[in-house]
Amino acid sequence: MLYVQSEWITAEKDGAPVCISSGGFIFYPPDARQLYAFSKEGNAISYWIHFTGTAIEDALADLPYKRTFCGQVDERMQFESLLHQLSQTHHMRGPAYLLDEGGLLLQILASLSRSVNQQESTECSEIRAAAAYLCEHFCQPLSLADCAARLHLSVSRFSHLFTKTIGVSPYQYLLRLRLDQACALLLHTELDIRHIAQLVGFDDPSYFSRLFRKRFAKTPGAFRTAYSQELSEHPASALPVL
């Protein structure tokens, strides 16, 4: 684990450069490539901890330790105090220093875990708010980049968090909203298919029809004919499962 106390460094995460600023950290799992560079000014202060042990997986149970991850520490003063104590203990090597080191390391990992869980909780709330925004504005022109920018996230990060939180990708979620609304309009209005396509966010009626058929195995026109007739005969059981 690399922690930046002041200034910043550039590190590699999942093959892409990331900036780790003051109060931030990056955690590398075993055998991961560890590539980082300090700022040109050379004023960055950082702590580096390498650790192992037979019970280390238990100690890391609340962290996503099998992949490289980074974030910000919430309890900075306490965290930096623990790092300083660990550094002093390691270099002084007093009586029972290994036990002291182990205890301090566990406190450091616990602090990391609290920070990561807090960030994930915040991100989860933001993603659910983004999903609610899509529900309210799905008929408008929307792009993944716009949604990600609203949360100050990269497109890849937004897509990953959305899929993890909601269970489907942002594209699939938006498509489902649009096609479900199209079904309702087909069954309960007499609007033509071109108009319905526009109302649910599709500029190209042909593209809308292809997506609709892919999901429901019927063209919009065939869907309307089939289920409108069933609705009139069996209103309680005619609707398809969306």
C-alpha positions in Angstrom: 0.0 0.0 0.0 1.3 3.5 -0.9 -0.1 6.5 0.9 0.5 10.1 -0.1 0.8 12.5 2.9 1.5 15.7 0.8 1.7 16.7 -2.8 0.8 14.0 -5.3 2.1 11.1 -7.3 1.0 9.4 -10.6 0.4 5.7 -10.4 -0.9 3.0 -12.7 -4.2 1.3 -12.0 -5.7 -1.3 -14.4 -3.3 -0.1 -17.1 -4.3 3.6 -16.9 -2.5 6.4 -15.0 -4.3 7.8 -11.9 -3.3 10.8 -9.8 -3.0 10.0 -6.1 -3.2 13.3 -4.2 -2.6 14.3 -0.6 -4.6 12.0 1.7 -5.0 9.4 -1.0 -3.7 5.8 -1.3 -3.3 3.0 -3.8 -3.4 -0.7 -2.8 -1.7 -3.3 -4.8 -2.5 -7.1 -4.5 0.3 -9.7 -4.7 2.0 -10.0 -8.1 0.4 -6.8 -9.4 2.5 -4.4 -11.4 3.5 -1.5 -9.2 4.3 1.5 -11.3 4.3 5.0 -9.9 6.1 8.3 -10.3 6.5 11.3 -8.0 5.8 14.9 -9.0 8.6 16.8 -10.8 8.9 19.1 -7.8 10.0 16.2 -5.7 8.2 17.4 -2.6 5.8 14.5 -2.2 5.8 12.8 1.2 4.6 9.2 1.2 4.4 6.0 3.2 4.9 2.6 1.7 3.9 -0.6 3.5 4.6 -4.1 2.3 3.1 -6.9 4.4 2.4 -10.6 4.3 1.4 -13.4 6.7 -0.7 -16.5 7.2 -3.7 -14.6 8.4 -3.5 -11.6 6.0 -6.6 -12.6 4.0 -8.7 -12.5 7.2 -7.2 -9.1 8.0 -8.2 -7.8 4.6 -11.6 -9.4 4.5 -13.4 -6.1 4.3 -11.2 -4.7 1.5 -11.2 -5.6 -2.2 -7.7 -6.8 -1.8 -7.6 -9.1 -4.8 -7.4 -6.1 -7.2 -5.6 -2.8 -7.3 -7.8 -0.1 -5.8 -7.3 3.5 -4.7 -9.2 6.1 -2.7 -9.1 8.8 0.0 -8.6 8.3 3.7 -11.3 9.8 5.8 -9.5 9.8 9.2 -6.3 11.5 8.0 -4.8 12.6 11.3 -5.4 9.3 13.0 -4.2 7.4 9.9 -1.0 9.3 9.5 -0.3 9.0 13.3 -0.6 5.2 13.0 1.7 5.2 10.0 4.3 7.3 11.9 4.0 5.0 14.9 4.5 2.0 12.7 7.6 3.5 11.0 9.1 4.4 14.4 8.3 0.9 15.8 9.9 -0.8 12.8 13.1 1.2 13.0 13.6 1.2 16.8 12.9 -2.6 17.1 12.2 -2.5 20.8 11.0 -5.4 22.9 8.0 -7.2 21.3 8.2 -4.8 18.4 6.7 -7.4 16.0 3.5 -7.6 18.1 3.4 -3.8 18.2 3.8 -3.7 14.4 1.0 -6.2 13.9 -1.3 -4.3 16.1 -0.6 -1.0 14.3 -1.0 -2.7 10.9 -4.4 -4.0 11.9 -5.5 -0.5 13.0 -4.3 0.9 9.6 -6.2 -1.7 7.7 -9.3 -1.1 9.8 -9.1 2.7 9.0 -8.6 1.9 5.3 -11.7 -0.4 5.4 -13.8 2.3 7.0 -12.7 4.8 4.3 -13.4 2.4 1.4 -16.8 1.4 2.8 -17.8 5.0 3.3 -16.8 5.8 -0.3 -18.7 2.9 -1.6 -21.8 3.8 0.3 -21.6 7.4 -1.1 -21.1 6.1 -4.6 -24.0 3.7 -4.2 -26.3 6.6 -3.2 -25.1 8.7 -6.2 -25.6 5.8 -8.6 -29.2 5.3 -7.3 -29.8 9.0 -7.8 -28.4 8.6 -11.4 -30.8 5.7 -12.0 -33.7 7.9 -10.7 -32.6 10.7 -13.1 -32.7 8.2 -16.0 -36.2 7.2 -15.0 -37.4 10.8 -15.1 -35.6 11.8 -18.3 -35.3 8.6 -20.4 -37.3 10.2 -23.2 -34.7 12.9 -23.6 -31.3 12.6 -25.5 -29.0 11.1 -22.9 -25.4 9.9 -23.2 -23.3 7.8 -20.9 -20.7 10.6 -20.9 -23.3 13.1 -19.7 -24.4 10.8 -16.9 -20.8 10.1 -15.8 -20.0 13.8 -15.9 -22.9 14.6 -13.5 -21.1 12.5 -10.9 -17.6 13.6 -11.9 -16.7 10.0 -12.9 -15.1 8.5 -15.9 -17.4 6.7 -18.3 -15.8 3.3 -17.4 -16.0 4.0 -13.7 -19.6 5.1 -13.9 -20.6 2.1 -16.0 -18.9 -0.3 -13.6 -20.5 1.3 -10.5 -23.9 1.4 -12.1 -23.8 -2.2 -13.2 -22.6 -3.3 -9.7 -25.3 -1.3 -7.9 -28.3 -1.6 -10.2 -27.6 -5.0 -11.7 -27.6 -4.0 -15.4 -25.5 -1.6 -17.4 -26.6 2.0 -17.9 -27.4 1.3 -21.5 -29.5 -1.8 -20.7 -31.3 0.1 -18.0 -32.1 3.1 -20.2 -33.2 0.7 -23.1 -35.5 -1.2 -20.7 -37.2 2.1 -19.6 -37.7 3.2 -23.1 -39.1 -0.1 -24.5 -41.4 -0.6 -21.5 -42.8 2.9 -22.0 -43.2 2.1 -25.7 -45.2 -1.0 -24.8 -47.6 1.0 -22.7 -48.1 3.6 -25.5 -48.6 0.9 -28.1 -51.3 -0.8 -26.0 -53.1 2.2 -24.6 -52.9 4.9 -27.3 -53.5 5.1 -31.0 -50.3 7.0 -31.7 -48.3 5.8 -34.8 -45.1 3.9 -34.3 -42.9 6.8 -35.5 -44.4 9.1 -33.0 -44.0 6.6 -30.2 -40.4 6.0 -31.1 -39.7 9.8 -30.7 -41.6 10.0 -27.5 -39.5 7.4 -25.8 -36.2 8.8 -27.0 -35.5 7.3 -30.4 -34.8 9.5 -33.4 -34.7 6.6 -35.8 -37.9 4.6 -36.0 -36.2 1.7 -37.8 -33.6 1.4 -35.1 -36.4 1.5 -32.5 -38.2 -1.3 -34.3 -35.1 -3.5 -34.4 -34.5 -3.1 -30.7 -38.1 -3.7 -29.9 -38.2 -6.9 -32.0 -35.0 -8.1 -30.5 -36.5 -7.9 -27.0 -40.1 -8.9 -27.6 -39.7 -11.1 -30.7 -42.4 -9.0 -32.4 -42.3 -5.8 -34.4 -44.1 -2.9 -32.6 -47.0 -3.2 -35.1 -47.4 -6.9 -34.5 -47.1 -6.4 -30.7 -49.9 -3.9 -30.8 -52.1 -6.1 -32.9 -51.5 -9.2 -30.8 -51.9 -7.8 -27.3 -54.6 -5.2 -28.1 -56.8 -8.1 -29.2 -56.0 -10.2 -26.2 -56.5 -7.2 -23.9 -60.1 -6.8 -25.1 -60.8 -10.5 -24.6 -58.8 -11.3 -21.5 -57.8 -8.0 -19.8 -56.3 -9.7 -16.7 -53.9 -12.0 -18.4 -53.0 -10.5 -21.8 -50.1 -8.3 -20.9 -46.6 -9.6 -21.7 -44.0 -9.9 -19.0 -41.7 -6.9 -19.4 
